[in-house]
Amino acid sequence: MKLGIIGGSGLYSMPALASGRQRAQETPWGWPSDTLVEGEIEGLPVVFMPRHGRGHRIAPAEINYRANIAALRIAGCNVIVSVAACGSFRDELPPGTLVIPDQLVDRTQGRDKSFFGEGIVAHVSLADPIATDLAARVEAAAGAAGIPHHRDGTYLAIEGPHFATRAESRLAKAQGFDIVGMTGMPEAALAREAEMAYAIAAFVTDFDAWKPEAVSTTSVMEVLAANAANAQALVAALCRALRDEPLPRPSAQGWERALDTAFATPRVEWPLEPAARLRAIAPRLFA
């Protein structure tokens, strides 16, 4: 098992990988957000990538999500944990809380959301977009690290880069969403297409705009700095757990064979060039 860690806002490096190998990994969909860092944490092979690039240079809508997921897949990862920042729609989830959602709602626009097309059509199941076995390990790691946390809930993915209006925030709260972020989709969908386990470790930084105080980048970054140590501790505890007990297969969501029933286009009709690109994310089918 090889774990990919995608670092979100405030998490641009992993000190535990300070001596790791830098890897510039081009993909058929272009370059990922930054170089990958490969090494071991607590004896588990790990690859780290900062989603927004080091120095936070890439806005949510500008991220090449396909290249990020493909780069981790090419590097040998079959498990991804996204460490992210989020806003909260619930008083019980104050800043500093770690939320491990089990569902997502996608309200992003204009992003490249699939590896498929151009002659090869596939529809993966996203009924349960989060790998529950992996989410359970993240929850256990949070407990072991003493991090306040909450399991389950719905992550609302918005386009950004602006924060929500008060009306948008209050509507999302009334609809029953738990947290809001700008990067959970299409990341989760692409990970499923690449037959990888995916879970989100979302650290709450604010209450969005449904409360009187308005969220600001300054306030978010202040909370992110305080959350950084917890993020590092969470990853270390998770790596220990996965080292000692890898994820079971077959999985509850069947992520490791998600493409088996996804293709609408018969294999004999697959064009050569798109099929060659897809080897990067599904080598067992396109080798």
N, C-alpha and C positions, 0 to 999 in steps of 0.2 A: 504494500500500500504506500502510495506517495501522495502527500497532502499539499494542495495548493492553497496559499493564503493570499487573498486579495485585500490589500489595505486601503481603507477608505479615508475620508477626511481626517487629518490628524495622525494617520499611521502611514508614514512614508518609509520606514525602515524597521528591521527587526534586529535589535542588538544581539540576540542569540545567534544570528547568522552573520555576525560581523566578519568572520573569516570565510564566509561562503564564496562560491564561485559565481562571478558575474557572467550572464549569458544573454547575448543579443539574439533574439529569436524572431526572424521574419516568418510570416505565415502566408498562405494563399490569399488572405484577406488584408494583407498589409502588416504594418508593425504594431505591436502592442503599446500600451501606455509608457512603458519604460523597460529597461533591462530587467531580466529575472535574476534573482539571487537564489542559488541552490546550496543546500547544506543539510545538516541534521539538527533537530531540536529534540532533546530527551531521547535520542536514539532513533527517531523517526525521520525518514527522508522528507524534506520540505522544500517547496519552491515559493518564494515570496514575490509579489508584484504590487507596486503602488498604483491603484486604479487611476488616480488623477496625475500621475507622474510625480517625481520628486520635485518639491517646490510648488506643488498644487497648480500645475500649468494648464490642465485640461478640464473644461467644464463638463457637466454631466451629459449634455447632448452631443458633445464633441468626442466622447470616448469611443474608441473602436472596440466595441464589445466583442465582436466576432474574433478579432485578432487576439484579444486578451484571453478568451476561453481557448481558442485554438493553440496559442502559445503554451499554455499550461498543459494542454492535452499532448502536444508534441514533446514537451519536457517529461512526459511520463506520468503526470498526475491523473488519478482517477477519482479524487475527492477534492472538493473545494469548500472552504469556509470563507464567506465574505464578512469581513469586519467593517462595520459601517456606522455612520452617524444617522440619527433619526429624530424627528419630532414626535411628541406624544399627544394623543387625544384623550388621555385618561389621567385623573388625579392620582390613581394608584401606581402610575408609571412616571415618577418624577425624574428630572435630570440625574444622571449617574446610574440609572437602572439599565441592566442588560436585558433586552427583549429578544427572544428566539421565536420568530413567527413561524406559523405553519401554512399560511395562505398569503397570496399576493393578489392585488388588483392593479392592472396596468392602465394608466392614463397618460402614458408617454406618447409622443407623436413623432413620426418621421425617422425613427431609428431603424437600422437594419436589424430585424428581429429573428432571422432564420439563416442557417447555412444553406438551406435548400432553395430550389428554383432553377431557372435556366435549363429546363429540360428534365429535372429530377424533382418530383413533388413528394414531400413526406409530411405527415401530420402526427407529431408525437402527442401523447397524452400529458396534459398538465393539470389534471384534476387535483393531484396532490403534488405541487411543484417542489416541495421541500422533502429531502430524504429524512424520514422520521428517525431512523436509526442514528443518523449523524446528528440530528437536532438533539436527541436524547444524550449523546456524548457531550455536546456543547453545554447542555444543561448541567450534567454531572460535573464537568470541568469548572463551571461557574461556582457550583457549590463547594468544590474542593478548594478553589481559590478565594472563597469568602466574598464573592461578588454578588450584590443584590441583583436578583434576576427574576424573570417571568417567562414561562414557557407557553407557547401557543399565541394566537392572535393573528390579525390581518395587517399586512404591510401594504399601504397605498403608495404606488410608484407614480410620481408626478414628473412632468417634463423639466421644470426649472428653467433657467437657473434662479429665477426670483422665488422668494418664499410666497406662500399663499396669501390671498386677501382674507380678511376676517370672515367674509361670507363663505368663501371656499372652505376655510378651516372649520367653520361651524357646520357646514353641510356635511363634510367628511365625518365629523364627530357624530352628527345625528344619524348618519348611515351605518354607524357601528364599527368603523375602522379603528384600529388601535394605535398604529404608528404611521409615519409618513417619511418617505425618502425619495431620492432622485435616481437611484442606480440599481435597484433590485430587479428591474426588468429593463432590457431583455436578458439580463445576465442569467437568471434562473432558467429561462426557456432554452437558451443556447447551451447551458450545461447539460440539460436533459437531452438535447439533440446529440451532444457529444458523449452521451452515455456515462455521465459523471454524477456522483452524489454531490448535492449542493445544499448548504444551509447558510442562514444569515445570523450573525451575532451583531445585533444592532444596539449601540449605546445611545440612550436618550440624552439629547443635549438641550432640549427646550420643550415648551408647550405649544409650538406652532403659533397660530394667531387667534385661537378661540378664547384665550384669556386676555385680560386688559393689557398686560405687558406684551409688546411686540417683539418677535424674534429678530435678532440681528446677527450678522456674521461675526462681529466682535464677541458677543456673548456666547455664541456657539463655539468659537475657537477657544475661549477660556475654559469651557467645560470639557472640550476635547483634550486639552492639555492635562486636565485632572484625570481623564479616563484612560490616558495612554498607558499608565502603569498597569491598570486592570486588564487592558487588552493584551499586554505582554504576558501577564500571569495566566490569563485564560488560554492563550495559545500553548504555553508550556504544559499546563495541566491536560489540555486536550491531546497533545502529542504523546504524553505518557500513557493516556488511556488507549489511544489508537495503536500505540506500539505493543501494548500488552494484550489487546483484544481488537483485532481488525474488524471492520464492519462485516456482518454476516451476508452471505449470498446463498440463495437468491434473496434480494431485498424486498421490503414491503411494497415499494413503488416500482420495482423492476427496472431501476435506472440503468443497471449494467447491460440490459438488453432492450432498451427503450425503442430501438429502431426496428425490432423484429416484426412488428405489426403496423409500422408507420407509413410504409411506401405505397403511394397510389400509382406510381409509374413502375411498370414491370422492369425487371433487371435487363431484359433484352433490349429495352428502349433507352437505357441510360446513355447519354452522350459521353464521349470519352473525356473531354476537357473538364466538365463539371465533376465527373466521377473521379478524375485524378486529383482535383482539389480536395474532395471529400475524404481522401485517404488520411488527411491530417487529423480529422476529428473522429473518424470511424474506421480505423485500420482493419478491424476484423471483417468488415463488409466490403471495403473498397481496395483491399490489398491486391 
